[in-house]
Amino acid sequence: MKRLFFIIFVILTFMSACDEKPKNPVAEVGDNLINSYKKGMQAGAIANLHALKMAIQVYYAENDKYPENLDELSNLVKSSSEIDFSGFDYDPESGSISINNSPGG
């Protein structure tokens, strides 16, 4: 009797393991590539944010006021032609800047 229960247990264990979907290696590689791309884009945005924060501080030190818009920082940021300023929220009154998380901006 114990042997019968053991056999049933083993069969049920194998059957429950069959419910798992087989892993698709191509899909896993694709997912990893997409995740790596997104992390790279996020790292780039954070680096640009840091560069813009530093440029705002330099601008304030030189002019005793914050820039009216981020375009005024183009001479202070070496790669300003590569930075899309629309990806950032900037407050000219406080000089605070953050990454714009809205889709498309």
C-alpha positions in Angstrom: 0.0 0.0 0.0 2.8 2.4 0.9 4.4 1.5 -2.4 1.2 2.5 -4.3 1.1 5.9 -2.6 4.7 6.5 -3.4 4.2 5.6 -7.1 1.1 7.9 -7.2 3.1 10.7 -5.5 5.9 10.3 -8.1 3.5 10.4 -11.0 1.7 13.5 -9.7 5.1 15.2 -9.1 6.1 14.6 -12.7 2.7 15.7 -14.0 2.9 18.9 -12.1 6.4 19.6 -13.5 5.0 19.2 -17.0 2.7 22.2 -16.5 5.8 24.5 -16.6 6.3 26.1 -19.9 9.5 25.2 -21.6 12.0 28.1 -21.7 12.6 29.7 -25.1 16.3 30.6 -25.3 15.7 33.0 -28.2 13.0 34.9 -26.2 15.3 35.0 -23.2 18.2 36.5 -25.2 15.8 39.0 -26.7 14.5 40.0 -23.3 18.0 40.4 -22.0 19.0 42.6 -24.9 16.0 44.8 -24.4 16.6 45.1 -20.7 20.3 46.0 -21.4 19.3 48.6 -23.9 16.8 50.2 -21.4 19.4 50.2 -18.6 21.9 51.8 -21.0 19.4 54.5 -21.9 18.7 55.1 -18.2 22.4 55.4 -17.4 22.8 57.9 -20.2 19.9 60.0 -19.0 21.4 60.0 -15.5 24.8 61.0 -16.7 23.2 63.8 -18.8 21.2 64.9 -15.7 24.4 65.1 -13.7 26.2 67.1 -16.4 23.3 69.5 -16.6 23.1 70.0 -12.8 26.8 70.8 -12.8 26.3 73.3 -15.7 23.4 75.0 -13.8 25.7 75.4 -10.8 28.5 76.9 -12.9 26.0 79.2 -14.7 24.6 80.4 -11.3 28.2 81.0 -10.0 29.0 83.1 -13.1 25.7 85.0 -13.5 24.3 85.1 -10.0 21.0 83.7 -11.4 19.7 80.5 -12.9 19.4 80.2 -16.6 15.9 80.9 -18.1 16.1 77.7 -20.1 18.4 74.8 -20.6 19.5 76.1 -24.1 21.5 78.7 -22.2 23.8 75.9 -20.9 24.9 74.8 -24.4 28.3 76.5 -24.1 28.9 74.9 -20.7 28.0 71.3 -21.7 30.6 69.8 -24.1 28.1 67.4 -25.7 25.1 69.7 -25.6 24.3 68.9 -29.2 23.8 65.3 -28.2 21.6 66.0 -25.2 17.8 66.3 -25.9 16.8 69.0 -23.4 13.1 68.0 -23.8 13.9 64.9 -21.8 14.3 67.0 -18.6 12.0 69.1 -16.4 13.7 72.3 -15.5 12.5 75.0 -13.0 14.3 78.3 -13.7 13.3 79.8 -10.4 14.9 77.2 -8.2 17.4 75.8 -10.7 16.1 72.3 -10.1 16.2 69.7 -12.9 14.9 66.2 -13.1 14.4 63.5 -15.8 11.1 63.8 -17.5 9.5 60.4 -17.1 6.5 61.0 -19.3 6.3 58.8 -22.4 7.6 60.6 -25.4 9.4 63.3 -23.4 
